[in-house]
Amino acid sequence: MTTHARTDGPGPGRRGVLAAGGALALAGAGLLTGCGGDTEDGGGSDRFRAAFTSGGSQETLDPHVAPNFVDQARAKALYDTLGTYADDMSVRERLAESWESDAAGIRWHIRLRQARFHDGRPVTAKDVLYSYRRAADPGTGSPSQVLLSAIDFTASRADGERSLVLVLKSPNFEFPTVFAGPGTEIIPDGTTDFRRPVGSGPFTFVSFTPGGTARYHRWADHWDGAPHIAELEIVPANEESARLNALLSGQVHYGADMSGASVERLKKSGSVRLLTAERATAQQLLLRTGRAPFDDARLIRAVQLGIDREALVRIALAGHGEVGNDLFGMGLRGYPQDLAPRERDVDEARRLVKEAGAEGLRVTVETSSVDAAWEPAADLMARQLREVGLHLAANTRASSTYFSEIKTKGVAAFNTTSTLPVSDFLQQRVRGGAARNQTQYASAKFDALLDRARTSREEQDRLGLLARAQKIARDESGLLVWAFSDANDAVADSVGGLRAAPPNSHDWARFDRVRIS
């Protein structure tokens, strides 16, 4: 989940309606229509419905523009990638049968398996080169753009229908992580129109309305086997209460992204079961170091020391999470394991605020109903930071535009990021000048350590350099990871074939494996 994103929250009046009755809220999404399907090709006759927060009217089925959970679920249905992430973010084969580098880590030879697109054309090396070149273009907006831009496309080539050589601009022994990254899906060479998309994934396109329902049909000829269900619908339900009520009332089989409060209600239900991936989502407060007041490192430090992380987990996350230590990727390969936790120190935080001449400073933090934890977290942080002399005020933005707006507006904002390889996260979100570096942090020393890590052949050397880089960024970058929240999805008891898995991993939203009893 690439980026962990959801969208538009209606006003308070409608929110009350949604909480009172999910059936009313979801009628417009097609959830009250009849189910149907065929029984050909060994598939079931059921239509599987999954409810997600939508991305609004600007949504597209272009897989290279996939910032939100719902985008990634739709892309997984229609398309395939060269690789896929295991739960620990290691990479395993998907469309690629194998890959290997030369001794310098510059030339990567990739062998493709036999697979076909929905229109019968084979998946070829030329399709991979086209897809990667397109996703590497900053104008496309792929979340993996900065990683794919490492490829020298002039020197790279297809050396057979199912064989290609990717030549990098500099050595990178971490490069295979990009094969599984969000926004790296393989599309047919020359594709520019995604109104009726063609992919090589387990489902074929039926219909799609931006901000509305996406419908798919089982593809019997998928290289990894036909889905067990005949039809898939991914439906919008922006308010969590709507997803919850739709699931409990039987309108949908799957409800994505449930908060801690909903988890307690779901546990008491006898008709659904939870799929919980612990510590899968990094809860972040982004402080923009390129703008006042957070161009003053003392105020970044004051916020780090002034918030009470244990209280935030207990209240904002309803206890369903773990205290963060201002670094992404707890428990993953490359995360420094030897760091002491960040302890609250009100006296030191107050001293730093006074030293910076910022006593009584008003700071606006951008928030939204995108994540159920953000608004209570903002209220709690405001009370906590008042003790150190800062006045935090929340500016609640519409979920449908939240992530686009915070790219350019404001000085502080809430954000979440789901599980990704640590090295990729640092390249995409913390490296100076990276398109998704929203704190505007820039450090030549940090960037140099990242470069050395990628070019080091020995695994332990790479991990050591990544740890050094993260320790620098932890104090300077303005990216505060205040907690890791559990990722909770829920399914009807009638559903089999799904397991708890971190967002962005292979088994998350693996709807082609679903069975309905």
Summary of the structure (lengths in Angstrom):
residues: 517
radius of gyration: 22.8
end to end distance: 28.4
largest distance: 72.6
contacts: 1870
relative contact order: 0.17
helix: 30%
strand: 23%
